[in-house]
């Protein structure tokens, strides 16, 4: 399956969703290292350099759809893969590549939605663009940084008014933790939740006996981060995993 994250507008959270949600889902589902193919002329954003559950291939497409078609088939295989698409014409080129290679029925399209009202027309335009190339594929709108329905009332009303079909909505709660983990640990939040804390807790007991306060504080902070990540996974990632299965 090709989990394709796209929007004709840049800067809406496509790469964050690719690295922090969809690649972790593939690893959770299959057990092997998830592959992200980043298709973008203007961006190389593999900030999760310490990740062991995923890796990123970045393709610079120049100005030719033919280059995309050639490279796309070279790197995409029959495994589940995340495709992180750049804005603008990159989206059109990817949809054309799917159609030309007769793999459009093996795609799930994921469109990020921001609170920003200027993003909402773009969201509908992106959905309609997908439908010009693929009438049946599943589309998931991810409401990024969701706090309450009022913040997204405009896009919710627009989706209902357009009478769109075959789509789901996933509400992603505040994502500040994604940024914090990426900046400090260079790995996805999901990967933090896979850590085994047994040895750390044993070490904490020994440090307490030795009264090594400085080191004990460091360990306590790590456990606190782990607990926060685990709670976030239960409230967000695990729900999305069920949605995608």
Secondary structure, 3 states (H helix, E strand, C coil): CEEEECCCCCCCCHHHHHHHHHHHHHHHHHCCCEEEEEECCCCCCCCCCCCCCEEEEEECCCCCHHHHHHHHHHHCCCCCEEEEECCCHHHHHHHHHHHHCCCHHHEEEEEEECCCCHHHHHHHHHHHHHHHHCCCCEEEEEEEEECCHHHHHHHHHHHHHHCCCCEEEEEEECCHHHHHHHHHHCCCHHHHCCCCCHHHHHHHHHHHHHCCHHHHHHHHHHHHHHHHHHHHHHHHHHHHHHHHC
